């Protein structure tokens, strides 16, 4: 079943950053010196290549992925994970933004998602762009690209949990379906 | 299996070029003012249209994502835009939901609390477990309150997802089968 293997972004073997280097960044981002980086602080530190704020939904997703204590922010140890996660996405984005426009257009998005192992129809890419492109340019900026991939991954994860015999098919009740997907899409 | 929550039936639209009385329909005025030549409106235009027609009344205008969800709910030809017939259908459905919300928002604050939201959803006919209901409500509450916009977004999503499910529940037993690629396509399309 194709979806088992490659829907996560390819692992970039970037060497782990120097602790001192990371600590410098952490301090600069943690503006109120609380010892934890909040959603707002992370949002302010990230750029999506336009002059508009980074997608707050994406910021929330990233923080919650690494916030092990449910405190609504990340401490220095957790921040190392955040930093690597974002750097990996930057590398992927640059790889697929073949014309270096700073945006991923429909064809580039197709290459990226097909590369991750998804089999999606041509029409569906139009739907994805319509749904995720907050800049309304018909192409996705860095933050919206991440958001799109996160949603695809989450749906895949929830599908896998129900596909106990791993044959790529599930049978669910109406209520199970709503519970599975309502908060993901 | 009884699927609920649909509000008013779709508007009649069988006549070429519209339906009798369309020209006099005040909604048609709002719609064409914004739609222009192609007779279709985008999510941004829908937002403008609803604001101008003062749909929300005392409540704040809908945000863009909610409007996008509304277009998607009725977008049968995958054009990501809405024609006048769909707009009329949407208007009727929205009004139903608005009346419902207003009957619960007795202090006219523009928000309802989770209990009231729970009531509102159940009384639309959706039968969901407490856990499912809680996670849906949690998604839409800010500071323990749910705004009119969030309530509408929730209703639209419930209706869209129910439509997706129904198409795959041929036997109408409340069970549906999904293949993975199809699951991704249809669920992400709302």
Interface residues (C-beta under 8 A of the other chain):
Chain A: X1 X3 X118 X119 X120 X121 X123 X124 X126 X127 X128 X130 X131 X136 X151 X152 X155 X156 X159 X163 X168 X169 X170 X171 X172 X173 X174 X175 X177 X178 X179 X181 X182 X183 X184 X185
Chain B: X1 X44 X68 X72 X78 X80 X127 X128 X129 X131 X132 X135 X136 X139 X157 X158 X161 X162 X165 X169 X174 X175 X176 X177 X178 X179 X180 X181 X183 X184 X185 X187 X188 X189 X190
